Amino acid sequence: MSAFVDHLRAELGTDRDIVRDDDDALQAARVDKSGLPAPGVPVCVVGALTPEQVQIVMRACSLYRVPVVPRGAGTGLAGGATAIDGSVVLDLSGMRRIVRLDPDNELAVVEPGVLNADLSAAAAPFGLRFAPDPASAAIATVGGNIATNAGGLRCVKYGVTREAVLALDVVLADGRRISTGRTTVKGVAGLDLTALLVGSEGTLGVIVGATVRLVPVPRGSVHTVAAAFPDVTAAAAGASAVTSTVERPALLELLDAASLERIGALLGASVMADAMGASWSGDAFLLAQFDGPGAEEAAAAAARALGLAGGEVRLAPDADAGERLVAIRRAFHPAMEQFGSVLIEDVCVPRSRLADMFHAIEAIGARHGIVIPTVAHAGDGNLHPNFVFEGSEVPEEVWLAADEMFRAALELGGTLTGEHGVGTLKARWLRDEIGDDLLALQRGIKELFDPLRILNPGRVFG
């Protein structure tokens, strides 16, 4: 391995910020936000700044048969970009140039280390933004969003990351650089390798550039409506009433009783009362927000639908009041973290089975003696159960509960992951969802792109 590191330094230069093998760098590459311990210690961390440097790394790793873990900002939630023993961690977070903004064609060309929120800020003067809106937008990279096909609060209206990616520049396992996709609105020449690479979690190639679609910032004001319900069954029915009777909301979120209790502990009773109204009561909170032309009328229609569904409705009188309601939802993750370490999970079911999944999670928690606060992107059936525990290692009872939860989601016609990815955390359950034939096909595609199996081995496909 020392010969390999010497080879990298000879090719990339002796600057210690490019090839690092000090303990601080090696240990930092072993963690992300998943709560899952890294499976090993890397040989070194390479902070690539150009596509050419990425090509040098991949050629060297192919020559020496060294595994490579592509990594962005380290905000992943599935253990998909943490170090593997004896690997090179290829840190792309320094590749943060916005190469081109093209407002006429509503697109941007970016490097993978550009932060999601920074791209939207750069596009804002042109009345545009990057639509994908994960909760980690301020700290997550566009490359990481693409690698996991990230979603977020706005995807109920604007779609997930795959819908925003037009073209990719990718370095393959052997160091070749390819370009997929196009900048035209339409194009069906050949297989859609761009869509294949989105969500591939660094197992097929290393993304070194992307052409992404921008969308107009909605004109007019944003209008927000919220409702308290006695339970998640009633709240899920309210969500269904909104999606079936009025214009599609920009976000539609549902919080259960355990979530509200912990958010209340974080924000305080006065803040909650200011946002929700002192007289509000209920064990489930449903939030809808509308943007663009007709937003005010849509919010009013949603308020009527939620009232008919049995909700205690609060229609925000202005934008500030609306943001105070949204702040309750955005406080979910900070509220969980105040109670300990958090395993943030991610399952998705058909919207009609949303209440069933909430009840399944509650029953699983009761069987294992743990409370599992859960928030859902109710507009698309994506739930985020949170397991809070003490210490740095996920306890066995949490893994047992998670196993039951994944299987419950599959039984309800759902999926193991709506937006976080498979990574290491869920690889053991992938066969249960897709079956032997599809798993074999996917492993065959992996073999075609990466015959030496050096790209993020052990992730996704096991």
Summary of the structure (lengths in Angstrom):
residues: 462
radius of gyration: 22.5
end to end distance: 24.9
largest distance: 70.9
contacts: 1674
relative contact order: 0.12
helix: 40%
strand: 20%
